[in-house]
Amino acid sequence: MQTVTIQITHKNAFGALQDLEQKHFIRIVEALPVLKAVSLPGKKLTQSEFKNWVEQTEKSNTISLKEAKSKWATKRKQLQQFIK
């Protein structure tokens, strides 16, 4: 399972996501904690917050770029089939 945060910019996009949820292809999670990451706008991180962020990131699971591209290619094909 992978979690993706998206920003919906078109009024009909949420309906399309709900259709995918009804088909059990995705699950819409109502509330997620606000992420404080250095790549996002907002207040600057203190040195201790940055160290904690690095530690948490190092502990998280990773995959190779080749594997990520392969997974994305598969998912992209599936999504394109749903759109047609």
matplotlib code that plots the C-alpha trace (Angstrom):
import matplotlib.pyplot as plt

x = [0.0, 1.2, -0.3, -0.4, -1.5, -3.1, -4.6, -7.7, -8.0, -11.1, -14.6, -15.2, -12.0, -13.2, -16.1, -13.6, -11.7, -14.9, -15.6, -12.2, -12.9, -16.3, -14.4, -12.0, -9.0, -8.2, -9.2, -9.8, -8.5, -10.4, -7.8, -4.0, -1.6, 0.0, 3.5, 6.3, 8.9, 11.6, 10.3, 6.9, 6.1, 5.6, 7.6, 11.3, 12.4, 14.6, 17.8, 16.3, 13.2, 15.4, 17.4, 14.2, 12.9, 16.2, 16.1, 12.5, 13.3, 16.3, 14.1, 11.4, 11.3, 12.9, 12.8, 15.2, 14.5, 14.3, 11.6, 9.7, 9.6, 8.5, 5.6, 4.6, 4.5, 2.2, -0.1, -0.1, -1.3, -4.1, -5.2, -5.2, -7.5, -10.0, -10.0, -10.9]
y = [0.0, 3.5, 6.8, 9.8, 13.3, 15.2, 18.6, 18.5, 21.5, 20.5, 20.2, 16.8, 15.2, 14.2, 12.3, 10.3, 9.4, 8.3, 6.1, 4.4, 4.0, 2.3, -0.2, -0.8, 0.4, 3.1, 4.1, 7.8, 8.7, 11.6, 13.1, 12.9, 14.6, 17.8, 17.0, 19.3, 18.8, 21.1, 20.9, 22.3, 25.9, 27.1, 27.8, 26.9, 23.8, 24.1, 22.2, 19.5, 19.2, 18.8, 16.1, 14.3, 14.5, 13.0, 10.2, 9.3, 9.4, 7.1, 4.6, 4.5, 1.8, 2.6, 1.1, 1.5, 4.1, 1.3, -0.5, 2.7, 3.4, -0.1, 0.1, 3.5, 2.2, -0.6, 1.7, 4.3, 1.6, 0.6, 4.2, 4.9, 1.9, 3.3, 6.7, 5.3]
z = [0.0, -0.8, 0.4, -1.9, -1.0, -3.9, -4.4, -6.5, -9.0, -10.9, -9.5, -11.2, -10.2, -6.8, -8.4, -10.5, -7.4, -5.7, -8.6, -8.2, -4.5, -5.3, -7.5, -4.6, -6.6, -4.1, -0.6, 0.3, 3.7, 5.2, 7.6, 7.5, 9.9, 8.5, 7.3, 8.3, 5.6, 4.4, 0.8, 1.7, 2.4, 6.0, 9.0, 9.0, 10.9, 14.0, 14.0, 16.4, 14.2, 11.1, 12.9, 13.9, 10.3, 9.0, 11.6, 10.7, 7.0, 7.4, 9.3, 6.6, 3.9, 0.6, -2.9, -5.8, -8.5, -11.1, -9.0, -8.4, -12.1, -12.9, -10.3, -11.7, -15.3, -14.2, -12.2, -15.0, -17.5, -15.1, -14.6, -18.3, -18.8, -16.3, -18.0, -21.4]

ax = plt.figure().add_subplot(projection="3d")
ax.plot(x, y, z, "-o")
ax.set_aspect("equal")
plt.show()
